[in-house]
Amino acid sequence: MRFDDFDLNDTLLDAVYYMNYTEATEIQAKAIPLILEGNDLIGCAQTGTGKTAAFLLPLLNHLSEIDGAGVKALILCPTRELAIQIAQQAEGLSYFTHASVKAVYGGGDGVAWDQEKAALTGKADLIIATPGRLMAHMEQGYVKFDRVEFLVLDEADRMLDIGFYDDILKIIDKLPKKRQSLMFSATMASRIRQLAVQILQDPQEVSVAIAKPAEGVTQKVYLAFDEQKVALARHLLADKDEYKQIIVFCSTKKKVEQLYRKLRDRNFACAPISSDYTQEEREQALSDFKNGRTRILVATDVMSRGIDVKGIDLVMNFDVPHDAEDYVHRIGRTARAKTTGMAITLVSPEDMYRFSKIERLIERELEKLQPPTELGEGPQWEARSKGSGRPGGGRPGGNGGANKRFGKPKGPRPQGGGGATA
């Protein structure tokens, strides 16, 4: 389906084609007509499916046809990075219209606050905001939302994970009751359904590509003890010279800093990103990464959703994510738009149960590889149930048997050959 098949105005279509959009993705083809008809909507779509344009295009289409000052549309999202990305895309799509856009997020200086205040008091048509920063402005008493006609909650599941549930309800309570509301989420857990009941009116529902990795991602799994993981990561990254853009995900800010320093000490061109760094530092790291000055980003899950960096060759999970769905979002950074890429996950004994949940989610068992011989033997695969004790058969040198060096699984045999692909 092409974008000129939708009932969009000509000025918006000019921007669409200027940005080299031609064919609509599945979520866009399903959602845009329903939103243009004025329906509330709940959409289930993962990163990389084009969902941002799915709500921006009909929203901007309406904004381009109405006049008057004041905030007319509000988009809430979980992170500063996602707010910036949505704002950049909105600015591109609205280039030939008179709609004005402003992102409102934490981490800025006093000048940024004043600019946000001006936008929130009527100088912007569309506000993209993180709930915490927006609440800080609302508590000052000057925010004007009496003209808001559209509300969008993007990455709703992530906002609830972070703990924004109460803030979201407080913000929505200040919006006009008569409005069009849209909610997009990568998962449809019960609490997402409960939130939808509270804020949507007779919503239409669309769902695409739920929790499945892109077909172009080659997925590899290495079994490693925690003390082996840094050396293994350095070995795997050094062996991938042809990969020009790499993201390595760690579970904590402390691990990001530690791994970044150990990679930097071995002359890897890398940079860290976590909430411990200022917004200016994070934006500079992203800019260097996009422009090729930095080859590797070491990041927390703040990067797994909402960062639109094209051409990522490799995603490495230094730690297995706590939520199975986050695995899909992490590796969704590569192989976007029908390209190919690689995802490597390092699985320690403590992470085996979580990784078995990932395999159930993606409906596939992946081959478990051992570290290279010079790094020592890794653990054996044994995905016990949560809380049943340390899996992995202990450290090398015990009663491992003849097959221990190759990490022979004790459970069902993985299907397929080496280097399994999704």
C-alpha positions as a Markdown table, in Angstrom:
| # | Residue | x | y | z |
|---|---|---|---|---|
| 1 | Met | 0.0 | 0.0 | 0.0 |
| 2 | Arg | 1.4 | 3.4 | -1.0 |
| 3 | Phe | 1.0 | 6.6 | 1.1 |
| 4 | Asp | -0.9 | 8.4 | -1.6 |
| 5 | Asp | -3.6 | 5.6 | -1.1 |
| 6 | Phe | -4.4 | 7.3 | 2.2 |
| 7 | Asp | -6.5 | 10.4 | 2.5 |
| 8 | Leu | -3.6 | 12.6 | 3.5 |
| 9 | Asn | -3.3 | 16.2 | 2.3 |
| 10 | Asp | -0.8 | 17.2 | -0.4 |
| 11 | Thr | 1.5 | 19.2 | 1.9 |
| 12 | Leu | 2.0 | 16.1 | 4.1 |
| 13 | Leu | 2.5 | 13.8 | 1.1 |
| 14 | Asp | 5.2 | 16.2 | -0.2 |
| 15 | Ala | 7.1 | 15.7 | 3.1 |
| 16 | Val | 6.5 | 11.9 | 3.0 |
| 17 | Tyr | 8.1 | 11.5 | -0.4 |
| 18 | Tyr | 10.8 | 14.0 | 0.4 |
| 19 | Met | 11.8 | 11.7 | 3.3 |
| 20 | Asn | 11.8 | 8.8 | 0.8 |
| 21 | Tyr | 8.8 | 7.0 | 2.2 |
| 22 | Thr | 7.0 | 5.1 | -0.5 |
| 23 | Glu | 5.4 | 1.8 | 0.7 |
| 24 | Ala | 3.5 | 1.7 | 4.0 |
| 25 | Thr | 4.4 | -0.9 | 6.5 |
| 26 | Glu | 1.8 | -3.3 | 7.9 |
| 27 | Ile | 1.1 | -1.3 | 11.0 |
| 28 | Gln | 0.8 | 1.9 | 9.0 |
| 29 | Ala | -1.6 | 0.3 | 6.5 |
| 30 | Lys | -3.8 | -1.0 | 9.3 |
| 31 | Ala | -3.7 | 2.0 | 11.7 |
| 32 | Ile | -3.6 | 5.1 | 9.5 |
| 33 | Pro | -7.1 | 4.7 | 8.0 |
| 34 | Leu | -8.6 | 3.9 | 11.4 |
| 35 | Ile | -7.0 | 7.0 | 13.0 |
| 36 | Leu | -8.0 | 9.2 | 10.1 |
| 37 | Glu | -11.6 | 8.1 | 10.7 |
| 38 | Gly | -11.4 | 9.5 | 14.2 |
| 39 | Asn | -11.3 | 6.2 | 16.1 |
| 40 | Asp | -9.5 | 5.6 | 19.4 |
| 41 | Leu | -6.9 | 2.9 | 18.8 |
| 42 | Ile | -4.7 | 0.4 | 20.6 |
| 43 | Gly | -1.8 | -0.8 | 18.6 |
| 44 | Cys | 0.5 | -3.7 | 19.3 |
| 45 | Ala | 3.8 | -3.3 | 17.4 |
| 46 | Gln | 7.4 | -3.7 | 18.2 |
| 47 | Thr | 10.4 | -1.5 | 17.4 |
| 48 | Gly | 11.2 | -1.2 | 13.7 |
| 49 | Thr | 7.7 | -1.7 | 12.3 |
| 50 | Gly | 7.1 | 2.0 | 11.4 |
| 51 | Lys | 4.6 | 2.6 | 14.2 |
| 52 | Thr | 5.8 | 6.2 | 14.8 |
| 53 | Ala | 4.7 | 7.3 | 11.4 |
| 54 | Ala | 1.5 | 5.3 | 11.9 |
| 55 | Phe | 0.3 | 7.8 | 14.4 |
| 56 | Leu | 2.3 | 10.9 | 13.3 |
| 57 | Leu | 0.9 | 11.0 | 9.8 |
| 58 | Pro | -2.8 | 11.2 | 10.6 |
| 59 | Leu | -2.1 | 13.4 | 13.6 |
| 60 | Leu | -0.1 | 15.9 | 11.5 |
| 61 | Asn | -2.7 | 15.7 | 8.7 |
| 62 | His | -5.3 | 17.0 | 11.1 |
| 63 | Leu | -3.0 | 19.7 | 12.7 |
| 64 | Ser | -2.1 | 21.0 | 9.2 |
| 65 | Glu | -5.8 | 21.7 | 8.5 |
| 66 | Ile | -6.6 | 23.7 | 11.7 |
| 67 | Asp | -5.5 | 27.1 | 12.9 |
| 68 | Gly | -5.1 | 28.9 | 16.2 |
| 69 | Ala | -2.5 | 29.0 | 18.9 |
| 70 | Gly | -2.3 | 26.4 | 21.7 |
| 71 | Val | -1.2 | 22.8 | 22.2 |
| 72 | Lys | -3.5 | 20.5 | 20.1 |
| 73 | Ala | -1.7 | 17.2 | 20.4 |
| 74 | Leu | 0.2 | 15.5 | 23.2 |
| 75 | Ile | 2.5 | 12.4 | 22.8 |
| 76 | Leu | 3.8 | 10.7 | 26.0 |
| 77 | Cys | 6.8 | 8.4 | 25.8 |
| 78 | Pro | 9.1 | 6.8 | 28.3 |
| 79 | Thr | 12.6 | 8.2 | 27.5 |
| 80 | Arg | 14.3 | 11.4 | 26.4 |
| 81 | Glu | 15.9 | 9.5 | 23.5 |
| 82 | Leu | 12.5 | 8.4 | 22.2 |
| 83 | Ala | 11.1 | 11.9 | 22.7 |
| 84 | Ile | 13.9 | 13.4 | 20.6 |
| 85 | Gln | 13.5 | 10.7 | 17.9 |
| 86 | Ile | 9.7 | 11.3 | 17.6 |
| 87 | Ala | 10.2 | 15.0 | 17.5 |
| 88 | Gln | 12.8 | 14.8 | 14.8 |
| 89 | Gln | 10.5 | 12.6 | 12.7 |
| 90 | Ala | 7.5 | 14.9 | 13.4 |
| 91 | Glu | 9.6 | 18.0 | 12.3 |
| 92 | Gly | 10.5 | 16.2 | 9.1 |
| 93 | Leu | 7.0 | 15.2 | 8.2 |
| 94 | Ser | 5.5 | 18.6 | 9.2 |
| 95 | Tyr | 8.2 | 20.6 | 7.2 |
| 96 | Phe | 5.7 | 21.8 | 4.5 |
| 97 | Thr | 2.9 | 22.5 | 7.0 |
| 98 | His | 2.5 | 25.2 | 9.6 |
| 99 | Ala | 2.4 | 22.7 | 12.5 |
| 100 | Ser | 5.1 | 23.4 | 15.2 |
| 101 | Val | 6.7 | 20.7 | 17.3 |
| 102 | Lys | 8.5 | 20.7 | 20.7 |
| 103 | Ala | 10.1 | 17.9 | 22.7 |
| 104 | Val | 9.8 | 18.2 | 26.5 |
| 105 | Tyr | 12.3 | 16.0 | 28.4 |
| 106 | Gly | 14.6 | 16.2 | 31.4 |
| 107 | Gly | 18.3 | 16.8 | 31.5 |
| 108 | Gly | 18.4 | 20.2 | 29.9 |
| 109 | Asp | 19.5 | 23.6 | 31.4 |
| 110 | Gly | 17.5 | 26.7 | 32.3 |
| 111 | Val | 17.3 | 27.8 | 28.7 |
| 112 | Ala | 15.7 | 24.4 | 27.7 |
| 113 | Trp | 13.2 | 24.8 | 30.5 |
| 114 | Asp | 12.1 | 28.2 | 29.4 |
| 115 | Gln | 11.7 | 27.0 | 25.8 |
| 116 | Glu | 9.6 | 24.1 | 27.0 |
| 117 | Lys | 7.5 | 26.5 | 29.1 |
| 118 | Ala | 6.8 | 28.7 | 26.1 |
| 119 | Ala | 5.8 | 25.7 | 24.0 |
| 120 | Leu | 3.5 | 24.4 | 26.8 |
| 121 | Thr | 1.8 | 27.8 | 27.2 |
| 122 | Gly | 0.7 | 27.9 | 23.6 |
| 123 | Lys | 3.6 | 28.3 | 21.2 |
| 124 | Ala | 3.6 | 24.7 | 19.9 |
| 125 | Asp | 0.9 | 22.6 | 18.3 |
| 126 | Leu | 2.4 | 19.2 | 19.1 |
| 127 | Ile | 4.2 | 18.3 | 22.4 |
| 128 | Ile | 6.2 | 15.1 | 22.7 |
| 129 | Ala | 7.0 | 14.6 | 26.4 |
| 130 | Thr | 8.3 | 12.3 | 29.0 |
| 131 | Pro | 5.8 | 12.1 | 31.9 |
| 132 | Gly | 8.2 | 13.1 | 34.7 |
| 133 | Arg | 9.4 | 16.3 | 32.9 |
| 134 | Leu | 5.9 | 17.2 | 31.9 |
| 135 | Met | 4.6 | 16.8 | 35.5 |
| 136 | Ala | 7.3 | 19.1 | 36.7 |
| 137 | His | 6.0 | 21.8 | 34.3 |
| 138 | Met | 2.4 | 21.1 | 35.2 |
| 139 | Glu | 3.1 | 21.5 | 38.9 |
| 140 | Gln | 4.0 | 25.2 | 38.2 |
| 141 | Gly | 0.5 | 25.9 | 37.1 |
| 142 | Tyr | 1.0 | 27.4 | 33.6 |
| 143 | Val | 0.6 | 24.4 | 31.3 |
| 144 | Lys | -2.4 | 24.9 | 28.9 |
| 145 | Phe | -4.0 | 21.8 | 27.6 |
| 146 | Asp | -7.5 | 23.0 | 27.0 |
| 147 | Arg | -7.2 | 22.7 | 23.2 |
| 148 | Val | -5.7 | 19.2 | 23.1 |
| 149 | Glu | -7.6 | 17.1 | 20.6 |
| 150 | Phe | -5.1 | 14.2 | 20.4 |
| 151 | Leu | -3.4 | 12.0 | 23.0 |
| 152 | Val | -0.8 | 9.4 | 22.1 |
| 153 | Leu | 0.9 | 7.0 | 24.5 |
| 154 | Asp | 3.9 | 5.5 | 22.8 |
| 155 | Glu | 5.8 | 2.5 | 24.3 |
| 156 | Ala | 3.0 | 2.3 | 27.0 |
| 157 | Asp | 4.4 | -0.9 | 28.4 |
| 158 | Arg | 7.8 | 0.7 | 29.0 |
| 159 | Met | 6.2 | 3.7 | 30.7 |
| 160 | Leu | 4.5 | 1.4 | 33.1 |
| 161 | Asp | 7.7 | -0.6 | 33.7 |
| 162 | Ile | 9.5 | 2.6 | 34.6 |
| 163 | Gly | 6.7 | 3.6 | 37.0 |
| 164 | Phe | 4.9 | 6.3 | 35.2 |
| 165 | Tyr | 1.4 | 4.9 | 35.8 |
| 166 | Asp | 0.2 | 7.5 | 38.3 |
| 167 | Asp | 1.8 | 10.4 | 36.4 |
| 168 | Ile | 0.1 | 9.3 | 33.2 |
| 169 | Leu | -3.3 | 9.3 | 34.9 |
| 170 | Lys | -2.7 | 12.7 | 36.4 |
| 171 | Ile | -1.7 | 14.2 | 33.1 |
| 172 | Ile | -4.7 | 12.7 | 31.3 |
| 173 | Asp | -7.0 | 14.0 | 34.0 |
| 174 | Lys | -6.0 | 17.6 | 32.9 |
| 175 | Leu | -6.9 | 17.0 | 29.2 |
| 176 | Pro | -10.3 | 17.6 | 27.6 |
| 177 | Lys | -12.6 | 14.7 | 27.9 |
| 178 | Lys | -13.5 | 15.0 | 24.2 |
| 179 | Arg | -10.4 | 13.9 | 22.3 |
| 180 | Gln | -9.0 | 11.1 | 20.2 |
| 181 | Ser | -6.7 | 8.8 | 22.1 |
| 182 | Leu | -4.1 | 6.3 | 20.8 |
| 183 | Met | -2.0 | 3.8 | 22.6 |
| 184 | Phe | 0.9 | 1.8 | 21.2 |
| 185 | Ser | 2.7 | -0.9 | 23.1 |
| 186 | Ala | 5.0 | -3.8 | 22.2 |
| 187 | Thr | 3.2 | -6.1 | 24.5 |
| 188 | Met | -0.5 | -6.5 | 25.6 |
| 189 | Ala | -0.1 | -7.5 | 29.3 |
| 190 | Ser | -3.1 | -7.2 | 31.5 |
| 191 | Arg | -2.1 | -3.9 | 33.0 |
| 192 | Ile | -1.9 | -2.4 | 29.5 |
| 193 | Arg | -5.4 | -3.6 | 28.9 |
| 194 | Gln | -6.5 | -2.0 | 32.2 |
| 195 | Leu | -4.9 | 1.3 | 31.2 |
| 196 | Ala | -6.6 | 1.2 | 27.8 |
| 197 | Val | -10.0 | 0.8 | 29.4 |
| 198 | Gln | -9.4 | 3.9 | 31.5 |
| 199 | Ile | -8.3 | 6.2 | 28.6 |
| 200 | Leu | -9.7 | 4.9 | 25.4 |
| 201 | Gln | -13.3 | 5.0 | 24.1 |
| 202 | Asp | -14.5 | 2.0 | 22.1 |
| 203 | Pro | -11.0 | 1.6 | 20.6 |
| 204 | Gln | -10.2 | -0.2 | 17.4 |
| 205 | Glu | -7.3 | -2.7 | 17.8 |
| 206 | Val | -4.4 | -3.5 | 15.4 |
| 207 | Ser | -1.6 | -5.9 | 16.0 |
| 208 | Val | 1.5 | -6.8 | 14.0 |
| 209 | Ala | 4.8 | -8.7 | 14.4 |
| 210 | Ile | 4.3 | -9.3 | 18.2 |
| 211 | Ala | 7.5 | -10.3 | 19.9 |
| 212 | Lys | 9.3 | -12.0 | 17.1 |
| 213 | Pro | 12.8 | -11.1 | 15.9 |
| 214 | Ala | 13.3 | -9.8 | 12.4 |
| 215 | Glu | 13.9 | -12.5 | 9.8 |
| 216 | Gly | 17.3 | -11.0 | 8.9 |
| 217 | Val | 18.8 | -11.4 | 12.3 |
| 218 | Thr | 21.3 | -14.2 | 12.8 |
| 219 | Gln | 21.2 | -15.1 | 16.5 |
| 220 | Lys | 24.1 | -16.7 | 18.3 |
| 221 | Val | 24.4 | -17.7 | 22.0 |
| 222 | Tyr | 27.6 | -18.2 | 24.0 |
| 223 | Leu | 27.6 | -19.9 | 27.4 |
| 224 | Ala | 30.0 | -18.1 | 29.7 |
| 225 | Phe | 30.7 | -17.7 | 33.4 |
| 226 | Asp | 30.5 | -14.1 | 34.6 |
| 227 | Glu | 34.3 | -13.9 | 34.9 |
| 228 | Gln | 34.7 | -15.0 | 31.3 |
| 229 | Lys | 32.3 | -12.5 | 29.7 |
| 230 | Val | 34.6 | -9.5 | 29.4 |
| 231 | Ala | 37.3 | -11.5 | 27.6 |
| 232 | Leu | 34.7 | -13.2 | 25.5 |
| 233 | Ala | 33.1 | -9.9 | 24.5 |
| 234 | Arg | 36.5 | -8.5 | 23.5 |
| 235 | His | 37.3 | -11.6 | 21.5 |
| 236 | Leu | 34.0 | -11.5 | 19.6 |
| 237 | Leu | 34.2 | -7.8 | 18.9 |
| 238 | Ala | 37.8 | -8.0 | 17.7 |
| 239 | Asp | 36.7 | -10.7 | 15.3 |
| 240 | Lys | 34.1 | -8.5 | 13.7 |
| 241 | Asp | 36.1 | -5.9 | 11.9 |
| 242 | Glu | 33.7 | -5.8 | 9.0 |
| 243 | Tyr | 30.9 | -4.6 | 11.4 |
| 244 | Lys | 31.0 | -0.8 | 11.5 |
| 245 | Gln | 28.1 | -0.1 | 14.0 |
| 246 | Ile | 27.7 | -2.2 | 17.1 |
| 247 | Ile | 25.6 | -1.8 | 20.3 |
| 248 | Val | 26.4 | -3.8 | 23.4 |
| 249 | Phe | 23.7 | -3.9 | 26.0 |
| 250 | Cys | 24.4 | -4.3 | 29.8 |
| 251 | Ser | 21.9 | -4.8 | 32.6 |
| 252 | Thr | 23.1 | -2.0 | 34.8 |
| 253 | Lys | 24.8 | 1.5 | 34.6 |
| 254 | Lys | 27.7 | 0.2 | 36.6 |
| 255 | Lys | 28.4 | -2.6 | 34.1 |
| 256 | Val | 28.1 | -0.2 | 31.2 |
| 257 | Glu | 30.9 | 1.9 | 32.7 |
| 258 | Gln | 33.1 | -1.1 | 33.6 |
| 259 | Leu | 32.8 | -2.7 | 30.2 |
| 260 | Tyr | 33.3 | 0.6 | 28.4 |
| 261 | Arg | 36.6 | 1.2 | 30.3 |
| 262 | Lys | 37.8 | -2.4 | 29.6 |
| 263 | Leu | 37.0 | -2.1 | 25.9 |
| 264 | Arg | 38.6 | 1.4 | 25.7 |
| 265 | Asp | 41.7 | 0.1 | 27.3 |
| 266 | Arg | 42.1 | -2.3 | 24.4 |
| 267 | Asn | 41.7 | 0.5 | 21.9 |
| 268 | Phe | 38.2 | -0.2 | 20.8 |
| 269 | Ala | 36.5 | 2.9 | 19.5 |
| 270 | Cys | 33.6 | 2.9 | 21.9 |
| 271 | Ala | 31.4 | 5.2 | 24.0 |
| 272 | Pro | 29.0 | 4.6 | 27.0 |
| 273 | Ile | 25.3 | 5.6 | 27.2 |
| 274 | Ser | 23.3 | 5.4 | 30.4 |
| 275 | Ser | 21.3 | 7.7 | 32.6 |
| 276 | Asp | 24.5 | 8.5 | 34.6 |
| 277 | Tyr | 25.6 | 10.7 | 31.7 |
| 278 | Thr | 24.2 | 14.2 | 30.9 |
| 279 | Gln | 21.8 | 14.6 | 28.0 |
| 280 | Glu | 24.6 | 16.6 | 26.1 |
| 281 | Glu | 27.0 | 13.7 | 26.6 |
| 282 | Arg | 24.5 | 11.1 | 25.4 |
| 283 | Glu | 23.5 | 13.1 | 22.4 |
| 284 | Gln | 27.2 | 13.6 | 21.5 |
| 285 | Ala | 27.8 | 9.8 | 21.9 |
| 286 | Leu | 24.9 | 9.1 | 19.6 |
| 287 | Ser | 26.1 | 11.7 | 17.0 |
| 288 | Asp | 29.6 | 10.2 | 17.0 |
| 289 | Phe | 28.1 | 6.7 | 16.6 |
| 290 | Lys | 25.9 | 7.8 | 13.7 |
| 291 | Asn | 28.7 | 9.6 | 12.0 |
| 292 | Gly | 31.2 | 6.7 | 12.3 |
| 293 | Arg | 33.5 | 8.3 | 14.8 |
| 294 | Thr | 32.6 | 5.7 | 17.3 |
| 295 | Arg | 32.2 | 2.1 | 16.3 |
| 296 | Ile | 30.7 | 0.6 | 19.5 |
| 297 | Leu | 28.0 | 1.9 | 21.9 |
| 298 | Val | 27.9 | 0.3 | 25.4 |
| 299 | Ala | 24.4 | 1.0 | 26.7 |
| 300 | Thr | 21.7 | 0.1 | 29.2 |
| 301 | Asp | 18.1 | -0.6 | 28.0 |
| 302 | Val | 17.5 | 3.1 | 27.5 |
| 303 | Met | 18.8 | 2.3 | 24.0 |
| 304 | Ser | 16.8 | -0.8 | 23.3 |
| 305 | Arg | 13.6 | 1.1 | 22.3 |
| 306 | Gly | 13.1 | 4.3 | 20.4 |
| 307 | Ile | 16.5 | 5.0 | 19.0 |
| 308 | Asp | 16.5 | 5.2 | 15.2 |
| 309 | Val | 20.1 | 4.4 | 14.2 |
| 310 | Lys | 20.2 | 2.9 | 10.7 |
| 311 | Gly | 22.8 | 0.4 | 9.6 |
| 312 | Ile | 23.5 | -1.4 | 12.9 |
| 313 | Asp | 25.5 | -4.5 | 12.1 |
| 314 | Leu | 25.7 | -6.2 | 15.4 |
| 315 | Val | 23.8 | -6.2 | 18.8 |
| 316 | Met | 25.5 | -7.9 | 21.7 |
| 317 | Asn | 23.7 | -8.8 | 24.9 |
| 318 | Phe | 26.4 | -8.7 | 27.5 |
| 319 | Asp | 23.7 | -9.7 | 29.9 |
| 320 | Val | 20.4 | -11.4 | 29.2 |
| 321 | Pro | 17.6 | -8.9 | 29.7 |
| 322 | His | 15.2 | -9.4 | 32.6 |
| 323 | Asp | 12.1 | -9.4 | 30.4 |
| 324 | Ala | 11.9 | -11.7 | 27.4 |
| 325 | Glu | 10.2 | -9.1 | 25.3 |
| 326 | Asp | 13.2 | -6.8 | 25.8 |
| 327 | Tyr | 15.4 | -9.3 | 24.0 |
| 328 | Val | 13.3 | -8.7 | 20.9 |
| 329 | His | 13.6 | -4.9 | 21.3 |
| 330 | Arg | 17.4 | -5.1 | 21.8 |
| 331 | Ile | 18.1 | -7.2 | 18.8 |
| 332 | Gly | 15.5 | -5.2 | 16.8 |
| 333 | Arg | 18.2 | -2.5 | 16.6 |
| 334 | Thr | 19.7 | -4.5 | 13.8 |
| 335 | Ala | 18.3 | -6.0 | 10.5 |
| 336 | Arg | 15.8 | -3.2 | 10.2 |
| 337 | Ala | 13.9 | -2.5 | 7.0 |
| 338 | Lys | 14.5 | -6.0 | 5.6 |
| 339 | Thr | 18.3 | -5.8 | 6.0 |
| 340 | Thr | 20.5 | -8.4 | 7.8 |
| 341 | Gly | 22.4 | -8.3 | 11.0 |
| 342 | Met | 23.7 | -10.3 | 13.9 |
| 343 | Ala | 22.7 | -10.7 | 17.6 |
| 344 | Ile | 25.1 | -12.3 | 20.1 |
| 345 | Thr | 24.0 | -13.1 | 23.6 |
| 346 | Leu | 26.3 | -14.1 | 26.5 |
| 347 | Val | 24.5 | -16.4 | 28.9 |
| 348 | Ser | 25.8 | -17.1 | 32.3 |
| 349 | Pro | 24.5 | -19.9 | 34.6 |
| 350 | Glu | 22.3 | -17.4 | 36.5 |
| 351 | Asp | 20.8 | -16.2 | 33.2 |
| 352 | Met | 19.9 | -19.6 | 31.8 |
| 353 | Tyr | 16.3 | -19.6 | 33.1 |
| 354 | Arg | 15.7 | -16.1 | 31.7 |
| 355 | Phe | 17.1 | -17.2 | 28.3 |
| 356 | Ser | 14.9 | -20.2 | 28.2 |
| 357 | Lys | 11.9 | -17.9 | 28.6 |
| 358 | Ile | 13.2 | -15.9 | 25.6 |
| 359 | Glu | 13.3 | -19.1 | 23.6 |
| 360 | Arg | 9.7 | -19.9 | 24.5 |
| 361 | Leu | 8.7 | -16.4 | 23.5 |
| 362 | Ile | 10.4 | -16.5 | 20.1 |
| 363 | Glu | 9.4 | -20.2 | 19.6 |
| 364 | Arg | 12.8 | -21.4 | 18.9 |
| 365 | Glu | 15.7 | -23.1 | 20.6 |
| 366 | Leu | 19.1 | -21.6 | 19.6 |
| 367 | Glu | 22.4 | -23.5 | 19.5 |
| 368 | Lys | 24.5 | -22.9 | 22.6 |
| 369 | Leu | 28.1 | -22.2 | 21.7 |
| 370 | Gln | 31.2 | -22.4 | 24.0 |
| 371 | Pro | 33.9 | -19.7 | 24.4 |
| 372 | Pro | 37.1 | -20.3 | 22.4 |
| 373 | Thr | 39.5 | -22.8 | 24.0 |
| 374 | Glu | 42.0 | -20.1 | 25.2 |
| 375 | Leu | 39.3 | -18.6 | 27.4 |
| 376 | Gly | 38.5 | -21.8 | 29.2 |
| 377 | Glu | 35.4 | -24.0 | 29.4 |
| 378 | Gly | 32.0 | -22.3 | 29.8 |
| 379 | Pro | 29.1 | -23.7 | 31.7 |
| 380 | Gln | 26.8 | -26.5 | 30.5 |
| 381 | Trp | 23.3 | -25.5 | 29.4 |
| 382 | Glu | 20.7 | -26.4 | 31.9 |
| 383 | Ala | 17.5 | -24.2 | 32.0 |
| 384 | Arg | 16.1 | -25.1 | 35.4 |
| 385 | Ser | 13.0 | -23.4 | 36.7 |
| 386 | Lys | 13.4 | -20.1 | 38.6 |
| 387 | Gly | 14.7 | -20.5 | 42.1 |
| 388 | Ser | 15.8 | -24.1 | 41.7 |
| 389 | Gly | 19.4 | -23.5 | 42.3 |
| 390 | Arg | 22.5 | -22.6 | 40.3 |
| 391 | Pro | 22.3 | -24.2 | 36.8 |
| 392 | Gly | 25.4 | -25.0 | 34.7 |
| 393 | Gly | 27.0 | -28.0 | 36.4 |
| 394 | Gly | 29.6 | -26.0 | 38.3 |
| 395 | Arg | 33.0 | -24.7 | 37.2 |
| 396 | Pro | 35.2 | -26.5 | 34.7 |
| 397 | Gly | 37.4 | -29.1 | 36.2 |
| 398 | Gly | 34.6 | -31.0 | 38.0 |
| 399 | Asn | 32.8 | -34.1 | 36.9 |
| 400 | Gly | 31.9 | -32.7 | 33.6 |
| 401 | Gly | 32.4 | -35.8 | 31.4 |
| 402 | Ala | 33.7 | -36.1 | 27.9 |
| 403 | Asn | 31.2 | -33.7 | 26.4 |
| 404 | Lys | 31.6 | -30.9 | 28.9 |
| 405 | Arg | 34.0 | -28.9 | 26.8 |
| 406 | Phe | 31.3 | -28.4 | 24.2 |
| 407 | Gly | 28.6 | -27.6 | 26.7 |
| 408 | Lys | 26.3 | -30.4 | 25.7 |
| 409 | Pro | 22.7 | -29.5 | 26.7 |
| 410 | Lys | 20.9 | -31.7 | 29.2 |
| 411 | Gly | 17.5 | -30.6 | 28.0 |
| 412 | Pro | 16.0 | -31.0 | 24.5 |
| 413 | Arg | 18.4 | -30.8 | 21.6 |
| 414 | Pro | 18.5 | -27.5 | 19.8 |
| 415 | Gln | 16.9 | -27.7 | 16.3 |
| 416 | Gly | 18.9 | -26.7 | 13.2 |
| 417 | Gly | 22.6 | -26.5 | 12.6 |
| 418 | Gly | 25.3 | -24.1 | 13.6 |
| 419 | Gly | 24.8 | -20.3 | 13.6 |
| 420 | Ala | 21.0 | -20.5 | 13.9 |
| 421 | Thr | 19.1 | -17.7 | 12.2 |
| 422 | Ala | 15.7 | -16.3 | 13.0 |
